[in-house]
């Protein structure tokens, strides 16, 4: 019996191997499933078991919206690697990275970053 329920999700994720042979390589992958304890990734080449990774999940799949929506970053460790996929257990959660809500001169409106709508949720077009 599994410790955490798994959810089939197809999310874009940047995976960076930390402290290993990969150096500063970044892999842009997609999840196969995700749970509260980890994630399973589709990949042509898996990472070795025990490798430390940093994962950046992009929860908004529209590239324009992804620029303003938060990204969620986790640290993990590869616990299973097989042809076509590998599994990572989360070892530490980091804070969500959100755009600065400070003065943004390029938007022309203090406190509103470029691309952020100031209309109420129901009035967005």
N, C-alpha and C positions, 0 to 999 in steps of 0.2 A: 504494500500500500504506500502511495506517495505522500510525502509530508505536505506538499502544496498542490492545489488544483491547478492544472495547466489550461491555458487558453490559446487556441489556435489564432495567431495574429501574424499578419504580414507587415512588419514595420521596418522602415529603413533605419540602419544603425551604422555608425562609424565605430570600428573596433581597432584599438591600438594595443599592440603587445608592449607591456612595460617590463623593463629589466631583463629582456631576453635577447635572443639572437635577431629578432626582428628590427631592432633599432627604432627608428621613428616611422616605420611603415604604418600606413592607415589603410584598413580594408573597409570598403563600403559594401555591407552585406544586408540581408533581410532575415528577419526572424521567421522561424517555423512555428514555434510556440513560446509562450512566456508564462512564468508563475511568479509568486512572491519571492521565491528562492533563487530563480535563475532564468536562463533562456537557452533555447536551442536555435542554432543558426545554420542556414544553408550556405555552403562554401565549396568551391572547387578544391581548395587545399585547406585542411584543418590545421589548427595550431596544436602544438604538443601538449599532452596532459601535464598539468601543473603550471603551465605558463600563466603569468599574471596579465590581465588585460584591463583597459579602460574602455567603457562602452558609453557612447553618446546616442541616446534614442531620440529620434525626431518624430514627435507624436502627430504633427500635422504634415500630411503627405503632399499638399499643394506647395510647390516651391516658393511662391510669393508669400503665402501665409506663414511658412516655416521661418521666414526672416523675422517675424514679429512674435511668434509663439515661443514659449520656453522649450528648452531642450533639457533632457534629464540625463545626468551623468552618474554612472555607477562604476565601482571597481569590482573585479571578479577574478576567478581562477578557472581555467579550463579543467573540467573533470572527466570529460569523455570526448574522444576524437575518433571519427570513423570516416570512410570515404563519403564525400558529399555533405558532411555536416559535423558540427561539434557543439558540445554543451558547456555552458559557463554557469558557475554558482556565484551569486552576488556575495561579496565579502564586506563591502562597506558602501553605504549610500552617501552621495554628496548632494549638496544643495542644487536645486534647479537653477539653471542659468537663464535669467530673463533680461530683456533689453533694459537699458538704463532709462528710468522715467525722469530724467533730469532735463534741463534745457537742451533742446535740439535745434540749433540754428537752421539746419537744412529743412526743417519742417515748417519753420515760421511761427510755431506756437510753442511758447515755453512749457516744458513739462510733458510734451507729447512727442515721442520719437516719430521720425518719418515713417509713413505707412500705417500708422495707428489711427483707426477711425475714432472720431469723437462723438459719433452718433450713438444713441441708445441701441441696444442689441436688436430690438424689433424694427428699427428704422434703417438698418443697413441694407444696401441694395445689391 
